[in-house]
């Protein structure tokens, strides 16, 4: 990624509502350069533009981190679970992984505990024959210490990687 692309990405992470003209002024370049670079970033690195709402003010009371394990994954079962997860609108993040004796995870939002328990019931139903375990960690949205903010994390990690590459190339 070129420096101009990184600078623009960092600006968009901080505030994606900025116009190309405003960003061009901040980065001391032309609006057409920013527009062209934004299109490249959107094609290569940006999945979507989104807001981070205050969940508790929207009466979304719970965030559930659901973890599962499957001793011998059956491809047909995995496809059924994958399809189910894709179709559930309150699932915001899911994937395969390793840790805590688990091999997969789902992050979901829920209006209340009843909504959450219905979700878990459906996950268990879809996972029938799975042979593994399902466990959850539930967080009340009014107990959050820090909300989702990718700007600083991405900027720090990209700059850190850039520094590591610079050190490797200048030894």
GROMACS elastic network, one bead per residue, 0.5 to 0.9 nm:
[ bonds ]
;  ai    aj funct       b0    kb
    1     4     6  0.83779   500
    1     5     6  0.62927   500
    1     6     6  0.66492   500
    2     5     6  0.52373   500
    2     6     6  0.63502   500
    2     7     6  0.87769   500
    3     6     6  0.50324   500
    3     7     6  0.61386   500
    3     8     6  0.85927   500
    4     7     6  0.50755   500
    4     8     6  0.61688   500
    4     9     6  0.85058   500
    4    27     6  0.86553   500
    4    34     6  0.87287   500
    4    37     6  0.78544   500
    5     8     6  0.51756   500
    5     9     6  0.60276   500
    5    10     6  0.86008   500
    5    34     6  0.88585   500
    5    37     6  0.63480   500
    5    38     6  0.77978   500
    5    40     6  0.83888   500
    5    41     6  0.70055   500
    6    10     6  0.61049   500
    6    11     6  0.85937   500
    6   155     6  0.84069   500
    6   158     6  0.81586   500
    6   159     6  0.88659   500
    7    10     6  0.52222   500
    7    11     6  0.63208   500
    7    12     6  0.87603   500
    7    27     6  0.77164   500
    8    11     6  0.50497   500
    8    12     6  0.61966   500
    8    13     6  0.85696   500
    8    23     6  0.75700   500
    8    27     6  0.80681   500
    8    34     6  0.74410   500
    8    37     6  0.77371   500
    8    38     6  0.72995   500
    8    41     6  0.86239   500
    9    12     6  0.51079   500
    9    13     6  0.60898   500
    9    14     6  0.86357   500
    9    38     6  0.81105   500
    9    41     6  0.74617   500
    9    45     6  0.88397   500
    9    46     6  0.86707   500
    9   155     6  0.85763   500
   10    13     6  0.50394   500
   10    14     6  0.62512   500
   10    15     6  0.86884   500
   10   151     6  0.68052   500
   10   152     6  0.85454   500
   10   154     6  0.80692   500
   10   155     6  0.61920   500
   11    14     6  0.52020   500
   11    15     6  0.62316   500
   11    16     6  0.73221   500
   11    18     6  0.82664   500
   11    23     6  0.72097   500
   11    26     6  0.89802   500
   11   151     6  0.87023   500
   12    15     6  0.50429   500
   12    17     6  0.76365   500
   12    18     6  0.73775   500
   12    23     6  0.86510   500
   12    49     6  0.89348   500
   12   151     6  0.85325   500
   13    16     6  0.61359   500
   13   149     6  0.88295   500
   13   150     6  0.71270   500
   13   152     6  0.83943   500
   13   154     6  0.84033   500
   13   155     6  0.85023   500
   14   149     6  0.89503   500
   14   150     6  0.86012   500
   14   151     6  0.55810   500
   14   152     6  0.82140   500
   15    18     6  0.60496   500
   15   151     6  0.89172   500
   16    19     6  0.81740   500
   16    49     6  0.68885   500
   16    50     6  0.81931   500
   16    51     6  0.88421   500
   18    21     6  0.80710   500
   18    22     6  0.60942   500
   18    23     6  0.64908   500
   19    22     6  0.52059   500
   19    23     6  0.63207   500
   19    24     6  0.85485   500
   20    23     6  0.51047   500
   20    24     6  0.59681   500
   20    25     6  0.85734   500
   20    30     6  0.88542   500
   20    31     6  0.56686   500
   20    32     6  0.80534   500
   20    33     6  0.89452   500
   20    34     6  0.58988   500
   20    35     6  0.61005   500
   20    38     6  0.84217   500
   21    24     6  0.50674   500
   21    25     6  0.62722   500
   21    26     6  0.87694   500
   21    30     6  0.77302   500
   21    31     6  0.50912   500
   21    32     6  0.85841   500
   21    34     6  0.79464   500
   21    35     6  0.87872   500
   22    25     6  0.51657   500
   22    26     6  0.63644   500
   22    27     6  0.87386   500
   22    31     6  0.82572   500
   23    26     6  0.50331   500
   23    27     6  0.60826   500
   23    28     6  0.82507   500
   23    29     6  0.84723   500
   23    31     6  0.77671   500
   23    34     6  0.72699   500
   24    27     6  0.51430   500
   24    28     6  0.56401   500
   24    30     6  0.54369   500
   24    31     6  0.51806   500
   24    32     6  0.84795   500
   24    33     6  0.78700   500
   24    34     6  0.60834   500
   24    35     6  0.89963   500
   25    28     6  0.50141   500
   25    29     6  0.65023   500
   25    30     6  0.76208   500
   25    31     6  0.80041   500
   26    29     6  0.80062   500
   27    30     6  0.86781   500
   27    34     6  0.89816   500
   29    32     6  0.86232   500
   29    33     6  0.69155   500
   29    34     6  0.74970   500
   30    33     6  0.52807   500
   30    34     6  0.65489   500
   30    35     6  0.88148   500
   31    34     6  0.51158   500
   31    35     6  0.61676   500
   31    36     6  0.86145   500
   32    35     6  0.50262   500
   32    36     6  0.60717   500
   32    37     6  0.84551   500
   33    36     6  0.51893   500
   33    37     6  0.60287   500
   33    38     6  0.84279   500
   34    37     6  0.50581   500
   34    38     6  0.58654   500
   34    39     6  0.85670   500
   35    38     6  0.50709   500
   35    39     6  0.63108   500
   35    40     6  0.88061   500
   36    39     6  0.53043   500
   36    40     6  0.65471   500
   36    41     6  0.88907   500
   37    40     6  0.50788   500
   37    41     6  0.62451   500
   37    42     6  0.85948   500
   38    41     6  0.50304   500
   38    42     6  0.60301   500
   38    43     6  0.85564   500
   39    42     6  0.50535   500
   39    43     6  0.62297   500
   39    44     6  0.87103   500
   40    43     6  0.51884   500
   40    44     6  0.62074   500
   40    45     6  0.82065   500
   41    44     6  0.51203   500
   41    45     6  0.52130   500
   41    46     6  0.60384   500
   42    45     6  0.58139   500
   42    47     6  0.70693   500
   42    48     6  0.80053   500
   43    46     6  0.67905   500
   43    47     6  0.83161   500
   44    47     6  0.84988   500
   46    49     6  0.76454   500
   52    55     6  0.84682   500
   52   147     6  0.82703   500
   52   148     6  0.69767   500
   52   149     6  0.81314   500
   53    56     6  0.88096   500
   53    57     6  0.83912   500
   53    58     6  0.79650   500
   54    57     6  0.55744   500
   54    58     6  0.66608   500
   54    60     6  0.88244   500
   54   141     6  0.85840   500
   54   147     6  0.85569   500
   55    58     6  0.51144   500
   55    59     6  0.64846   500
   55    60     6  0.51577   500
   55    61     6  0.70611   500
   55    62     6  0.86541   500
   55   109     6  0.87258   500
   55   141     6  0.63910   500
   55   142     6  0.83773   500
   56    59     6  0.50054   500
   56    60     6  0.52637   500
   56    61     6  0.56155   500
   56    62     6  0.84246   500
   56   140     6  0.84374   500
   56   141     6  0.53833   500
   56   142     6  0.58963   500
   57    60     6  0.73986   500
   57    61     6  0.88451   500
   57   142     6  0.89477   500
   58    61     6  0.83939   500
   58   111     6  0.89372   500
   59   110     6  0.89523   500
   59   111     6  0.61991   500
   59   112     6  0.84328   500
   60    63     6  0.81894   500
   60   109     6  0.67700   500
   60   110     6  0.56715   500
   60   112     6  0.70119   500
   60   140     6  0.89303   500
   60   141     6  0.71779   500
   61   109     6  0.78002   500
   61   110     6  0.61855   500
   61   111     6  0.52011   500
   61   112     6  0.55028   500
   61   113     6  0.81652   500
   61   139     6  0.83309   500
   61   140     6  0.56703   500
   61   141     6  0.52239   500
   61   142     6  0.73027   500
   62   108     6  0.83052   500
   62   109     6  0.58294   500
   62   110     6  0.50245   500
   62   111     6  0.64488   500
   62   112     6  0.61580   500
   62   113     6  0.72823   500
   62   116     6  0.77783   500
   62   138     6  0.65787   500
   62   139     6  0.55593   500
   62   141     6  0.55463   500
   62   142     6  0.86895   500
   63   107     6  0.70409   500
   63   108     6  0.57377   500
   63   110     6  0.62720   500
   63   116     6  0.88168   500
   63   137     6  0.84321   500
   63   138     6  0.58344   500
   63   139     6  0.51214   500
   63   140     6  0.64724   500
   63   141     6  0.66684   500
   64   106     6  0.77944   500
   64   107     6  0.56658   500
   64   108     6  0.52391   500
   64   109     6  0.63617   500
   64   110     6  0.75969   500
   64   116     6  0.76231   500
   64   136     6  0.64749   500
   64   137     6  0.58201   500
   64   139     6  0.63052   500
   64   140     6  0.88534   500
   65   105     6  0.69303   500
   65   106     6  0.58348   500
   65   108     6  0.67384   500
   65   135     6  0.83902   500
   65   136     6  0.54354   500
   65   137     6  0.50685   500
   65   138     6  0.62599   500
   65   139     6  0.81931   500
   66   104     6  0.83875   500
   66   105     6  0.55152   500
   66   106     6  0.50546   500
   66   107     6  0.63680   500
   66   108     6  0.80208   500
   66   120     6  0.85114   500
   66   134     6  0.68940   500
   66   135     6  0.56750   500
   66   137     6  0.63840   500
   66   138     6  0.83181   500
   67   100     6  0.89068   500
   67   102     6  0.61847   500
   67   103     6  0.74969   500
   67   104     6  0.57388   500
   67   106     6  0.65070   500
   67   107     6  0.89079   500
   67   133     6  0.80860   500
   67   134     6  0.56469   500
   67   135     6  0.52499   500
   67   136     6  0.59615   500
   67   137     6  0.83024   500
   68   101     6  0.85470   500
   68   102     6  0.53059   500
   68   103     6  0.60719   500
   68   104     6  0.52584   500
   68   105     6  0.62203   500
   68   106     6  0.85810   500
   68   132     6  0.67838   500
   68   133     6  0.53950   500
   68   135     6  0.63585   500
   68   136     6  0.86517   500
   69   101     6  0.70143   500
   69   104     6  0.63055   500
   69   105     6  0.88680   500
   69   130     6  0.85148   500
   69   131     6  0.83080   500
   69   133     6  0.54226   500
   69   134     6  0.68180   500
   70    73     6  0.57005   500
   70    74     6  0.88228   500
   70   102     6  0.77887   500
   70   103     6  0.68555   500
   70   104     6  0.84441   500
   70   130     6  0.61951   500
   70   131     6  0.61820   500
   70   133     6  0.71610   500
   71   103     6  0.89757   500
   71   130     6  0.82378   500
   71   131     6  0.68137   500
   71   132     6  0.61561   500
   72   130     6  0.82608   500
   72   131     6  0.79703   500
   72   132     6  0.86396   500
   73    76     6  0.87407   500
   73    77     6  0.74071   500
   73    78     6  0.67073   500
   73   130     6  0.75341   500
   73   131     6  0.89541   500
   74    77     6  0.52762   500
   74    78     6  0.60982   500
   74    79     6  0.86518   500
   74   130     6  0.79433   500
   75    78     6  0.50100   500
   75    79     6  0.61005   500
   75    80     6  0.86008   500
   76    79     6  0.51767   500
   76    80     6  0.62880   500
   76    81     6  0.87777   500
   77    80     6  0.50390   500
   77    81     6  0.62506   500
   77    82     6  0.85376   500
   77   126     6  0.82804   500
   77   127     6  0.72313   500
   77   128     6  0.85339   500
   77   129     6  0.78905   500
   77   130     6  0.71742   500
   78    81     6  0.51364   500
   78    82     6  0.59951   500
   78    83     6  0.84995   500
   78   127     6  0.85257   500
   78   130     6  0.87043   500
   79    83     6  0.60012   500
   79    84     6  0.84675   500
   80    83     6  0.51797   500
   80    84     6  0.61427   500
   80    85     6  0.86784   500
   80   126     6  0.70590   500
   80   127     6  0.82368   500
   81    85     6  0.61394   500
   81    86     6  0.86092   500
   81   123     6  0.79207   500
   81   126     6  0.60996   500
   81   127     6  0.66060   500
   82    85     6  0.52125   500
   82    86     6  0.62572   500
   82    87     6  0.88026   500
   83    86     6  0.51459   500
   83    87     6  0.63894   500
   83    88     6  0.89801   500
   84    87     6  0.52415   500
   84    88     6  0.64777   500
   84   123     6  0.81870   500
   84   126     6  0.73359   500
   85    88     6  0.53735   500
   85    89     6  0.83093   500
   85    91     6  0.67690   500
   85    94     6  0.77913   500
   85   106     6  0.82796   500
   85   123     6  0.85259   500
   86    89     6  0.76085   500
   86    91     6  0.78356   500
   87    91     6  0.85599   500
   88    91     6  0.57650   500
   88    92     6  0.89079   500
   89    92     6  0.74542   500
   89   108     6  0.87488   500
   90   107     6  0.85775   500
   90   108     6  0.54064   500
   90   109     6  0.53438   500
   90   110     6  0.70365   500
   91    94     6  0.73418   500
   91   106     6  0.68063   500
   91   107     6  0.58607   500
   91   109     6  0.66285   500
   92   106     6  0.78080   500
   92   107     6  0.58168   500
   92   108     6  0.55715   500
   92   109     6  0.74043   500
   93   105     6  0.81971   500
   93   106     6  0.59014   500
   93   107     6  0.50898   500
   93   108     6  0.71153   500
   94   104     6  0.75217   500
   94   105     6  0.54578   500
   94   107     6  0.61062   500
   94   108     6  0.86828   500
   95   103     6  0.86728   500
   95   104     6  0.56772   500
   95   105     6  0.56294   500
   95   106     6  0.68109   500
   96   102     6  0.89821   500
   96   103     6  0.56874   500
   96   105     6  0.64380   500
   97   102     6  0.74009   500
   97   104     6  0.52412   500
   97   105     6  0.72802   500
   98   101     6  0.70748   500
   98   102     6  0.58619   500
   98   104     6  0.71906   500
   99   102     6  0.54957   500
   99   103     6  0.69294   500
   99   104     6  0.89648   500
  100   103     6  0.85308   500
  102   105     6  0.79357   500
  102   132     6  0.89761   500
  102   133     6  0.81595   500
  102   134     6  0.85860   500
  108   116     6  0.86191   500
  109   116     6  0.80826   500
  110   113     6  0.72983   500
  110   114     6  0.85911   500
  110   115     6  0.58350   500
  110   116     6  0.56377   500
  110   119     6  0.86273   500
  111   114     6  0.80912   500
  111   115     6  0.60880   500
  111   116     6  0.76680   500
  112   115     6  0.53450   500
  112   116     6  0.63885   500
  112   117     6  0.88734   500
  113   117     6  0.61418   500
  113   118     6  0.86130   500
  114   117     6  0.51785   500
  114   118     6  0.62819   500
  114   119     6  0.86491   500
  115   118     6  0.52381   500
  115   119     6  0.63050   500
  115   120     6  0.88520   500
  116   119     6  0.50288   500
  116   120     6  0.63118   500
  116   121     6  0.86576   500
  117   120     6  0.50673   500
  117   121     6  0.61446   500
  117   122     6  0.86862   500
  118   121     6  0.50245   500
  118   122     6  0.63412   500
  118   123     6  0.87238   500
  119   122     6  0.51703   500
  119   123     6  0.62589   500
  119   124     6  0.87029   500
  120   124     6  0.61152   500
  120   125     6  0.84856   500
  120   134     6  0.87481   500
  120   136     6  0.89039   500
  121   124     6  0.51768   500
  121   125     6  0.61481   500
  121   126     6  0.86904   500
  122   126     6  0.61307   500
  122   127     6  0.84332   500
  123   126     6  0.51753   500
  123   127     6  0.60361   500
  123   128     6  0.86898   500
  123   134     6  0.87551   500
  124   128     6  0.61415   500
  124   130     6  0.88340   500
  124   134     6  0.77685   500
  125   128     6  0.53399   500
  126   129     6  0.87266   500
  126   130     6  0.87056   500
  127   130     6  0.51223   500
  127   131     6  0.82973   500
  127   132     6  0.86042   500
  128   131     6  0.76568   500
  129   132     6  0.84242   500
  130   133     6  0.82057   500
  139   142     6  0.85461   500
  139   143     6  0.71425   500
  139   144     6  0.76062   500
  140   143     6  0.53739   500
  140   144     6  0.71029   500
  141   144     6  0.56241   500
  142   145     6  0.88550   500
  144   147     6  0.65995   500
  146   149     6  0.81328   500
  149   152     6  0.70930   500
  149   153     6  0.76174   500
  150   153     6  0.53119   500
  150   154     6  0.58585   500
  150   155     6  0.82692   500
  151   154     6  0.55420   500
  151   155     6  0.60491   500
  151   156     6  0.85035   500
  152   155     6  0.51276   500
  152   156     6  0.58910   500
  152   157     6  0.84606   500
  153   156     6  0.52381   500
  153   157     6  0.61139   500
  153   158     6  0.85249   500
  154   157     6  0.51878   500
  154   158     6  0.59485   500
  154   159     6  0.83934   500
  155   158     6  0.52916   500
  155   159     6  0.60551   500
  155   160     6  0.84084   500
  156   159     6  0.52705   500
  156   160     6  0.59637   500
  156   161     6  0.85940   500
  157   161     6  0.60926   500
  157   162     6  0.85098   500
  158   161     6  0.51109   500
  158   162     6  0.61497   500
  158   163     6  0.86320   500
  159   163     6  0.61583   500
  159   164     6  0.86390   500
  160   163     6  0.50393   500
  160   164     6  0.62379   500
  160   165     6  0.86851   500
  161   164     6  0.50034   500
  161   165     6  0.61747   500
  161   166     6  0.85339   500
  162   165     6  0.51685   500
  162   166     6  0.61541   500
  162   167     6  0.86859   500
  163   166     6  0.50153   500
  163   167     6  0.61776   500
  163   168     6  0.86428   500
  164   167     6  0.51310   500
  164   168     6  0.62052   500
  164   169     6  0.86559   500
  165   168     6  0.50938   500
  165   169     6  0.61532   500
  165   170     6  0.85965   500
  166   169     6  0.52191   500
  166   170     6  0.61511   500
  166   171     6  0.88393   500
  167   170     6  0.52188   500
  167   171     6  0.63195   500
  168   171     6  0.58329   500
